[in-house]
């Protein structure tokens, strides 16, 4: 796949989408904040998309109500993972080679899992 992640996914699939795996594509642009509207997200993988940029949307902190895995390895996303994901045994965040990301106040984290 090429192009951007459609922001409309957040509105159109807010009560039905549980898994979004878009790794190993040629995505570009930023992760849409509208994805935070998805109340049922359990898995969000966008790793190995070198042209994926921008800040990690704080709106995705709404996913912290769920058991969720986030994989943003090998992207150029910046910022920090929302604090709601920190130190919770039901959350898993993979940040390998995301040198511009911070997770739970820890910079340069390869992977974080409680």
C-alpha positions in Angstrom: 0.0 0.0 0.0 1.1 3.5 -0.7 -0.2 6.9 0.4 -1.6 8.1 3.7 -3.6 6.4 6.4 -7.2 7.6 5.9 -8.4 9.8 8.8 -12.0 8.6 7.9 -11.2 5.2 9.4 -11.6 6.7 12.9 -15.1 7.9 12.3 -16.4 5.1 10.1 -15.1 2.2 12.1 -15.1 3.6 15.6 -17.0 0.7 17.2 -16.0 -2.2 15.0 -12.2 -2.0 14.1 -10.1 -4.0 16.5 -6.9 -4.6 14.5 -5.1 -2.4 12.0 -1.9 -3.9 10.6 -0.3 -1.8 7.9 3.4 -2.8 8.4 5.8 -3.2 5.5 4.1 -0.8 3.2 5.0 2.5 1.7 2.8 4.7 3.9 3.6 8.4 4.2 2.4 11.3 6.2 1.3 11.2 9.8 -0.8 8.9 11.9 -4.3 10.5 11.9 -5.5 11.7 15.4 -9.0 10.6 14.3 -7.9 7.0 14.9 -8.3 7.8 18.6 -12.1 7.6 18.0 -11.8 3.9 17.6 -13.0 2.5 20.9 -12.2 -1.2 20.2 -8.6 -1.0 19.0 -6.4 -3.9 20.2 -3.6 -4.0 17.7 -2.0 -1.2 15.7 1.0 -2.1 13.6 2.5 0.4 11.2 6.2 -0.7 11.5 8.6 -0.5 8.6 7.0 2.5 6.9 10.0 4.8 6.6 8.0 7.7 5.3 5.5 7.7 8.1 6.3 10.9 10.0 4.8 13.5 12.4 4.1 13.3 16.1 2.4 10.3 17.7 -1.2 11.5 18.3 -2.0 11.9 22.0 -5.6 11.1 21.0 -4.6 7.5 20.7 -4.4 7.5 24.5 -8.1 6.5 24.4 -6.9 3.1 23.4 -5.4 2.6 26.9 -8.8 1.3 28.0 -8.1 -1.8 26.0 -5.5 -4.6 25.9 -3.5 -3.1 23.0 -0.3 -3.7 21.1 1.3 -0.8 19.3 4.2 -1.4 16.8 5.8 1.7 15.2 9.3 0.2 14.6 11.3 1.6 11.7 9.2 4.7 11.2 10.0 8.4 11.5 7.2 9.1 14.0 8.3 11.5 16.7 7.0 12.5 20.1 6.0 10.3 23.0 3.7 7.4 23.7 0.8 8.7 25.9 1.3 8.1 29.7 -1.9 6.1 29.8 0.1 3.2 28.3 2.9 3.2 30.9 3.4 0.4 33.3 0.2 -1.5 32.5 0.5 -5.2 32.0 -2.1 -5.2 29.2 -0.2 -2.8 27.0 2.8 -3.5 24.7 4.6 -0.9 22.8 7.4 -1.6 20.3 9.7 1.3 19.3 12.8 -0.3 18.0 14.8 2.1 15.8 12.4 4.9 16.5 15.2 7.2 17.8 12.9 10.2 18.0 10.3 8.6 20.2 9.9 8.5 23.9 7.9 6.0 25.9 6.9 6.6 29.5 9.6 9.2 30.0 12.3 6.9 28.7 14.1 7.9 25.5 15.7 5.5 23.1 13.6 2.5 24.1 13.8 -0.6 21.9 10.7 -2.1 23.3 8.6 -1.6 26.3 6.5 -4.1 28.1 5.8 -4.2 31.8 
